[in-house]
Every structure is written in structure tokens, then in C-alpha cells.
Amino acid sequence: METRLKTRVWVQAFLRRLELDGYMAALLSRGDEDAGAVLVKVNRFSDGCRVYTQVRDESGDLAWLSGTGGALVSEAEADAYIDRQRGYDADIWVVEVEDPKGNYGIDGPILED
């Protein structure tokens, strides 16, 4: 099991790493500073979007679920998914990564639904 950082610290480091890797990214929604869930919207513009939900695997390690499924969806569908999740939990952090070339890959394993 990995050491857990406060969500605020994890998000700050994530945004900085994206910047260093040359990606434009924005914090769309700030959640609970200590333990809020994180959603990452990867925006490939005309190709569509995917939203990843941060989860923990059986061992307690960081992993991701593709909340919008395996295929890219429209930005409106991605935003609707995010809005639904925020309706369930107002403490969610939302980060958008702009990836027009389709090069970005989320760090960590992606779990199957």
C-alpha cells in the first residue's frame, strides 16, 4: 500500500507534472482538501473526451476507472458525467487536461468496470 497524500497536495503535484510535460491543464473544481475524490477529464477536442475517476485497488494503491467507458465521448457527455458525479459528492476535484494530439496517458493502472 502506498502512502496517501492529501488530495490538495496530490492535485497540485499532478498539475505541475502536466505543465512540465507540456500539457495545458486546468483545475475545474476544488474538492475536499484532505480526501476528496479526483476526476480527470482528458479533452481531445474534435476526437472527444474521456473522464477518469481516481480509485484505490484491492491493495489500496492508486488506480483509475474510465467513468465514461472505453470509447471517447462528446465534451457535453463528459461534462454531464462530471455534473452527475458532483451531484453525488460535492467534494470532488476535477482537472481537465487538453490533449489535442492524443498523446496523454493517465498514470497508473486502469481498472475494468
ROZAVO-479894 format. One record per residue (C-alpha): residue number from 0; residue in one letter; x negated, y, z negated. Coordinates in pm, 1 decimal. Each point is the difference from the previous one (the first is absolute). Example, Ala and Ser with C-alpha at 12.3 -4.5 7.8 and 13.67 -1.06 7.14 Angstrom:
<site num="0" residu="A" x="-1230.0" y="-450.0" z="-780.0"/>
<site num="1" residu="S" x="-137.0" y="344.0" z="66.0"/>
This chain:
<site num="0" residu="M" x="0.0" y="0.0" z="0.0"/>
<site num="1" residu="E" x="-139.2" y="339.7" z="97.2"/>
<site num="2" residu="T" x="-9.6" y="303.2" z="-226.2"/>
<site num="3" residu="R" x="305.4" y="218.8" z="49.1"/>
<site num="4" residu="L" x="-45.9" y="369.1" z="59.7"/>
<site num="5" residu="K" x="263.6" y="256.7" z="-77.1"/>
<site num="6" residu="T" x="204.1" y="52.4" z="315.3"/>
<site num="7" residu="R" x="-95.9" y="367.4" z="23.9"/>
<site num="8" residu="V" x="-371.1" y="-91.0" z="4.8"/>
<site num="9" residu="W" x="55.0" y="-280.8" z="251.7"/>
<site num="10" residu="V" x="195.0" y="229.7" z="236.1"/>
<site num="11" residu="Q" x="-261.0" y="276.2" z="-24.5"/>
<site num="12" residu="A" x="-277.3" y="-247.7" z="85.8"/>
<site num="13" residu="F" x="209.3" y="-148.9" z="282.1"/>
<site num="14" residu="L" x="59.7" y="344.5" z="155.2"/>
<site num="15" residu="R" x="-368.6" y="87.0" z="-27.8"/>
<site num="16" residu="R" x="-105.3" y="-328.2" z="164.1"/>
<site num="17" residu="L" x="244.8" y="60.2" z="284.9"/>
<site num="18" residu="E" x="-146.5" y="346.6" z="50.6"/>
<site num="19" residu="L" x="-354.8" y="-140.0" z="4.4"/>
<site num="20" residu="D" x="109.7" y="-261.3" z="254.6"/>
<site num="21" residu="G" x="132.7" y="276.4" z="224.6"/>
<site num="22" residu="Y" x="373.8" y="-51.0" z="-52.2"/>
<site num="23" residu="M" x="248.6" y="278.0" z="-60.2"/>
<site num="24" residu="A" x="209.6" y="-88.0" z="-302.8"/>
<site num="25" residu="A" x="248.5" y="178.4" z="-220.8"/>
<site num="26" residu="L" x="157.2" y="-60.2" z="-336.2"/>
<site num="27" residu="L" x="373.4" y="12.4" z="73.6"/>
<site num="28" residu="S" x="125.6" y="-81.6" z="-348.4"/>
<site num="29" residu="R" x="-161.3" y="-2.8" z="-342.8"/>
<site num="30" residu="G" x="117.6" y="-266.6" z="-240.1"/>
<site num="31" residu="D" x="-78.3" y="-111.1" z="-352.9"/>
<site num="32" residu="E" x="-359.9" y="97.8" z="-78.9"/>
<site num="33" residu="D" x="-83.4" y="-320.6" z="-183.6"/>
<site num="34" residu="A" x="189.1" y="-286.2" z="158.5"/>
<site num="35" residu="G" x="209.5" y="115.4" z="295.7"/>
<site num="36" residu="A" x="32.2" y="-227.2" z="301.5"/>
<site num="37" residu="V" x="-170.3" y="105.4" z="325.1"/>
<site num="38" residu="L" x="143.2" y="-2.4" z="351.4"/>
<site num="39" residu="V" x="-227.2" y="63.3" z="299.1"/>
<site num="40" residu="K" x="166.0" y="112.1" z="322.4"/>
<site num="41" residu="V" x="-228.8" y="-61.3" z="297.3"/>
<site num="42" residu="N" x="119.9" y="225.4" z="280.6"/>
<site num="43" residu="R" x="-106.8" y="-103.0" z="349.5"/>
<site num="44" residu="F" x="221.7" y="271.3" z="147.3"/>
<site num="45" residu="S" x="154.4" y="-115.6" z="330.9"/>
<site num="46" residu="D" x="-86.5" y="-363.5" z="-80.3"/>
<site num="47" residu="G" x="194.1" y="12.2" z="-327.8"/>
<site num="48" residu="C" x="-68.2" y="-33.4" z="-372.0"/>
<site num="49" residu="R" x="-49.5" y="-262.6" z="-265.3"/>
<site num="50" residu="V" x="48.6" y="46.7" z="-373.2"/>
<site num="51" residu="Y" x="-203.9" y="-206.3" z="-242.3"/>
<site num="52" residu="T" x="102.4" y="-49.8" z="-361.9"/>
<site num="53" residu="Q" x="-273.3" y="-48.2" z="-258.7"/>
<site num="54" residu="V" x="55.9" y="-311.3" z="-210.2"/>
<site num="55" residu="R" x="-199.6" y="-238.1" z="-216.3"/>
<site num="56" residu="D" x="-55.0" y="-361.4" z="102.6"/>
<site num="57" residu="E" x="32.3" y="-303.1" z="-230.1"/>
<site num="58" residu="S" x="-344.7" y="74.6" z="-146.6"/>
<site num="59" residu="G" x="83.8" y="364.5" z="-64.2"/>
<site num="60" residu="D" x="-221.3" y="128.4" z="282.7"/>
<site num="61" residu="L" x="100.2" y="278.3" z="237.2"/>
<site num="62" residu="A" x="186.2" y="-113.2" z="311.9"/>
<site num="63" residu="W" x="252.3" y="144.7" z="245.5"/>
<site num="64" residu="L" x="339.3" y="-86.0" z="144.1"/>
<site num="65" residu="S" x="111.6" y="140.7" z="333.1"/>
<site num="66" residu="G" x="324.6" y="154.5" z="-118.1"/>
<site num="67" residu="T" x="116.3" y="68.1" z="353.7"/>
<site num="68" residu="G" x="-75.4" y="-350.9" z="125.5"/>
<site num="69" residu="G" x="-262.1" y="-129.2" z="239.1"/>
<site num="70" residu="A" x="78.1" y="229.3" z="292.6"/>
<site num="71" residu="L" x="-40.5" y="374.5" z="30.2"/>
<site num="72" residu="V" x="319.6" y="198.6" z="-56.6"/>
<site num="73" residu="S" x="107.1" y="351.7" z="92.8"/>
<site num="74" residu="E" x="-101.4" y="283.1" z="-229.2"/>
<site num="75" residu="A" x="367.0" y="46.9" z="-91.8"/>
<site num="76" residu="E" x="21.6" y="-366.0" z="-109.6"/>
<site num="77" residu="A" x="-323.8" y="29.9" z="-199.2"/>
<site num="78" residu="D" x="124.7" y="317.0" z="-171.9"/>
<site num="79" residu="A" x="335.3" y="-165.5" z="-75.6"/>
<site num="80" residu="Y" x="-183.1" y="-292.4" z="-163.5"/>
<site num="81" residu="I" x="-204.5" y="243.0" z="-211.1"/>
<site num="82" residu="D" x="315.3" y="191.3" z="-100.1"/>
<site num="83" residu="R" x="169.9" y="-325.1" z="-106.2"/>
<site num="84" residu="Q" x="-300.7" y="-99.3" z="-210.3"/>
<site num="85" residu="R" x="-8.8" y="344.2" z="-163.6"/>
<site num="86" residu="G" x="370.2" y="-45.5" z="-79.0"/>
<site num="87" residu="Y" x="-88.9" y="-314.5" z="-196.9"/>
<site num="88" residu="D" x="-311.7" y="145.8" z="-162.4"/>
<site num="89" residu="A" x="-66.7" y="375.1" z="-18.4"/>
<site num="90" residu="D" x="-355.6" y="-65.8" z="-125.7"/>
<site num="91" residu="I" x="-130.0" y="-119.5" z="339.6"/>
<site num="92" residu="W" x="-303.1" y="161.8" z="161.8"/>
<site num="93" residu="V" x="16.8" y="32.4" z="379.1"/>
<site num="94" residu="V" x="-306.3" y="53.5" z="219.6"/>
<site num="95" residu="E" x="21.7" y="46.6" z="377.7"/>
<site num="96" residu="V" x="-297.4" y="-95.8" z="216.7"/>
<site num="97" residu="E" x="-10.8" y="135.3" z="354.5"/>
<site num="98" residu="D" x="-136.0" y="-272.7" z="227.6"/>
<site num="99" residu="P" x="68.9" y="93.2" z="364.9"/>
<site num="100" residu="K" x="-261.4" y="-245.8" z="131.6"/>
<site num="101" residu="G" x="123.3" y="-295.8" z="-206.8"/>
<site num="102" residu="N" x="-337.1" y="-58.8" z="-167.3"/>
<site num="103" residu="Y" x="100.4" y="19.1" z="-365.3"/>
<site num="104" residu="G" x="25.5" y="-320.1" z="-198.7"/>
<site num="105" residu="I" x="130.5" y="-1.4" z="-354.9"/>
<site num="106" residu="D" x="-258.5" y="-113.3" z="-256.3"/>
<site num="107" residu="G" x="86.6" y="-324.4" z="-170.9"/>
<site num="108" residu="P" x="206.5" y="-303.7" z="82.6"/>
<site num="109" residu="I" x="345.9" y="34.1" z="150.1"/>
<site num="110" residu="L" x="241.3" y="-244.3" z="-163.8"/>
<site num="111" residu="E" x="284.4" y="-161.2" z="189.3"/>
<site num="112" residu="D" x="353.0" y="85.2" z="-115.0"/>
